[in-house]
């Protein structure tokens, strides 16, 4: 079954700062997403598993080096909740990244 994903990431420019010779844009970012799969064609089939569904939401910060064209730093914390293989799952993910040159 194909995976369906809908949602959006929104970015709000907070400031543009000077970092040595470079300009760095600072953003706040938010994420809202739903991941699901369509129900099986024959839900009564013995091989039919419940369709997984997940909701994700969160936010964080992003720093983009405007002059060199890369992400200088990113920090995003996301809450995940959903159903998969009949089990309820819930948790928090955190992703951080630092770019160097």
N, C-alpha and C positions, 0 to 999 in steps of 0.2 A: 504494500500500500504506500502511496506517495505521502511524503511528509508535507504538511501545510504550515507555513510560518507567516504571521502578520505582526506588524509592530512598527515602532519608530524609535530612533535615537534623536534627541533634540540637543542642540548645542547653543549656549548663550555666551556671547563674548563678554568677558568681564573687563579685560584691559589688554593693552599692548605695552609691554615693558622693553626697555633696552637692556640687553645682556651682553656686555662687552660691545663688539661691533655689530651684533645681531639684534633683531627685533623678535620678541617672543610674545605670541598671542596666548592669553590665558582664558580658558572656557570652563563653564560648568556644563556638565552633560547629564542627561537623564535617559533612561531606557525603559520602555514598556513593550513587552512581546508576548505573543501566544503561539505555542507550538502544538499542533494536533495532527491526527491522521483521520481520514474518513472511516466510518464504521465498515466492517467487513461486509462483502456482498451477501453472505449467508451467515448472520449472527448466531444461528442455531447449530452451525457446523461444530463438531467436536474439536476441530483445530483452530476455531476462531478465538483469538485472545482479545481482551478489551483494548480498545484503541488508546494509545498513550496520549495524554494531554499535559501540557505544562504552561505555567504563567511565570514570567520573569519581570521584575521591576527593580530599579535601583538608580544610582547616580554616582557622580564623581567629578573629577577634574581632568583637564587635558591641557598640556602646554605644547604649542606648535611653533617651531622655529621658522619664521616667515622667510628669512633670507636664505637658509640652507634647505628648506623644504622637507623637514622631517619632524616626527613627534619627539619632543625632548623628554616629556614625562606624561604618564597617564596613570590614574588610579580610579578604579571603578569597583563598587560594591553592589552586588545584585542578590536579591532574594528570589529563590526558586521554589515553586510549589506545584505538585502535580501527581498524576496517577500513571503507573507503568507496571504492567504484568500483575495487575490487581493490588498493588501495594501503593500506599500513599507516601509520597516523598516530599520532604521539606528541608530547606537549608539555605545557607548563605555562601556566596562565592565572592572572592576578592581577587582582582587581577591588577597587577602593577607592572609598569614598564618604564625603563629609562633608556633613552637613546644617547649614544656618544658619538663624537666625531673627532 
